[in-house]
Amino acid sequence: MTQHSGPDLPAELDSIDRQIIAELSHDARLSMRALAAQVHVSRTAAHTRVQRLVSRGVITGFGAQTDAKSLGLHVSALVVVKIGEVAWADIASRLAALPYVEKAQAVSGDIDIILTVNAPSHQLLSQAILRDIHSMPGVISTRSHLILEEVLGHRPGTLPDMWH
């Protein structure tokens, strides 16, 4: 019987797949030769496995990690949003398209959405929240929490043994 992966089924990953994901999470610019050496497989095997992980949706992209402050985004906030009778997909796409909105997440409980917002200044953050987010049709209320300091944990896949 063949295992199929999809949005509701986990992908079958062996220890080499997990090592590949961890290595690429640390440095997405690794060449296939270097990646193969790191995980102790041939270059062809590494390439085949990476292609399979991409086609199965386990690896969703490769990109640079950036520092918001270095990009001029010095103020960050979590904005808690309560919405009315509006479809999540509709309002989420509108919220995510706003300037300075990094992420929109649907959450459970007495709130509906949490936004991560990064702006160059307190004034522009305030304008983004009050003018763009709070006044958007379908938004009932917002509550903002400034991020004073941040310590990063482990991104999914950065440790090959975190699945145990």
C-alpha positions as CSV (number, residue, x, y, z in Angstrom):
1,M,0.0,0.0,0.0
2,T,1.4,3.4,-1.0
3,Q,1.4,6.3,1.5
4,H,0.1,9.5,0.0
5,S,0.9,12.8,1.5
6,G,-1.3,15.8,1.3
7,P,-2.6,18.7,3.4
8,D,-4.0,16.4,6.1
9,L,-1.6,13.5,5.9
10,P,2.0,13.8,7.1
11,A,4.7,13.1,4.6
12,E,6.8,9.9,5.2
13,L,10.2,11.2,6.1
14,D,13.2,9.1,6.9
15,S,16.3,10.2,8.8
16,I,18.1,11.3,5.6
17,D,15.1,13.4,4.5
18,R,15.0,15.0,8.0
19,Q,18.8,15.7,7.8
20,I,18.3,17.3,4.4
21,I,15.6,19.5,5.7
22,A,17.7,20.6,8.7
23,E,20.7,21.4,6.5
24,L,18.7,23.4,4.0
25,S,16.9,25.2,6.9
26,H,20.3,26.3,8.2
27,D,21.7,27.2,4.7
28,A,19.4,27.1,1.7
29,R,22.3,28.0,-0.5
30,L,24.1,24.7,0.0
31,S,25.2,23.1,-3.3
32,M,23.9,19.6,-4.0
33,R,27.5,18.4,-3.6
34,A,27.9,20.0,-0.2
35,L,24.4,18.8,0.9
36,A,25.2,15.3,-0.2
37,A,28.4,15.3,1.8
38,Q,26.6,16.7,4.9
39,V,24.0,13.9,4.9
40,H,26.4,11.1,3.5
41,V,24.6,10.3,0.3
42,S,25.5,10.7,-3.4
43,R,24.9,14.1,-5.2
44,T,22.3,12.3,-7.3
45,A,20.5,10.9,-4.3
46,A,20.5,14.3,-2.6
47,H,19.1,16.0,-5.7
48,T,16.4,13.3,-6.1
49,R,15.4,13.6,-2.4
50,V,15.2,17.4,-2.5
51,Q,13.1,17.3,-5.7
52,R,10.8,14.8,-4.0
53,L,10.5,16.9,-0.9
54,V,9.6,19.9,-3.0
55,S,7.1,18.0,-5.2
56,R,5.4,16.6,-2.1
57,G,5.1,20.1,-0.5
58,V,7.4,19.4,2.4
59,I,9.8,22.0,1.2
60,T,7.8,25.0,0.1
61,G,10.5,27.3,-1.0
62,F,14.1,28.6,-0.6
63,G,14.9,32.1,0.5
64,A,16.9,34.5,2.5
65,Q,16.2,35.1,6.1
66,T,16.2,38.8,6.8
67,D,16.5,41.0,9.9
68,A,13.6,43.5,10.0
69,K,15.6,46.2,11.7
70,S,18.3,46.0,9.0
71,L,15.5,46.6,6.5
72,G,14.4,49.7,8.4
73,L,11.4,48.1,10.2
74,H,12.2,49.1,13.8
75,V,8.8,48.6,15.4
76,S,6.9,45.3,15.6
77,A,3.5,44.4,17.0
78,L,1.1,41.5,17.3
79,V,-2.3,42.8,16.4
80,V,-5.3,40.8,17.6
81,V,-8.3,41.2,15.3
82,K,-11.9,40.3,15.9
83,I,-14.0,40.0,12.7
84,G,-17.7,40.0,12.0
85,E,-19.7,38.0,9.5
86,V,-17.0,37.9,6.9
87,A,-15.2,34.9,5.3
88,W,-11.7,34.2,6.7
89,A,-10.3,33.7,3.2
90,D,-11.7,37.1,2.0
91,I,-10.5,39.2,5.0
92,A,-7.2,37.3,5.4
93,S,-6.1,38.0,1.9
94,R,-7.0,41.7,2.3
95,L,-5.2,42.0,5.6
96,A,-2.1,40.1,4.3
97,A,-1.9,42.5,1.3
98,L,-1.5,45.5,3.6
99,P,1.8,47.3,3.8
100,Y,3.8,46.2,6.9
101,V,1.7,43.0,7.5
102,E,4.1,40.1,7.7
103,K,1.7,37.3,8.6
104,A,-2.0,36.7,9.2
105,Q,-3.0,33.7,11.3
106,A,-6.5,32.4,12.1
107,V,-6.6,31.4,15.8
108,S,-9.1,29.7,18.1
109,G,-10.7,31.2,21.1
110,D,-12.4,34.6,21.6
111,I,-10.3,36.3,18.9
112,D,-10.2,35.5,15.2
113,I,-6.9,36.6,13.7
114,I,-3.4,37.5,14.9
115,L,-1.3,39.7,12.6
116,T,2.4,40.2,12.8
117,V,3.1,43.8,11.7
118,N,6.5,45.4,11.2
119,A,6.9,49.1,10.5
120,P,9.7,51.7,10.3
121,S,8.3,53.9,13.1
122,H,5.7,54.1,15.8
123,Q,3.8,56.6,13.8
124,L,3.6,54.4,10.7
125,L,2.7,51.4,12.8
126,S,-0.1,53.4,14.4
127,Q,-1.3,54.5,11.0
128,A,-1.2,50.9,9.6
129,I,-3.3,49.7,12.6
130,L,-5.8,52.5,12.9
131,R,-6.2,53.5,9.2
132,D,-5.6,50.2,7.4
133,I,-6.5,47.4,9.7
134,H,-9.0,48.7,12.3
135,S,-11.1,50.5,9.6
136,M,-11.2,47.6,7.2
137,P,-14.8,46.4,6.5
138,G,-15.4,43.3,8.5
139,V,-13.1,44.2,11.3
140,I,-15.0,44.6,14.6
141,S,-12.0,45.4,16.9
142,T,-8.2,45.3,17.2
143,R,-5.9,45.1,20.1
144,S,-2.2,45.7,19.7
145,H,0.8,44.4,21.6
146,L,4.2,45.9,20.9
147,I,7.0,43.4,20.6
148,L,9.7,44.6,22.9
149,E,12.2,41.8,22.4
150,E,12.3,38.6,20.6
151,V,14.2,35.3,21.1
152,L,13.9,32.8,18.3
153,G,13.5,29.1,19.0
154,H,13.8,26.3,16.5
155,R,12.1,26.7,13.1
156,P,10.4,23.5,11.9
157,G,12.9,21.1,10.5
158,T,16.1,22.8,11.8
159,L,16.9,19.9,14.0
160,P,16.9,16.4,12.3
161,D,16.0,14.7,15.6
162,M,13.1,16.9,16.6
163,W,10.6,14.5,15.2
164,H,11.4,12.0,17.9
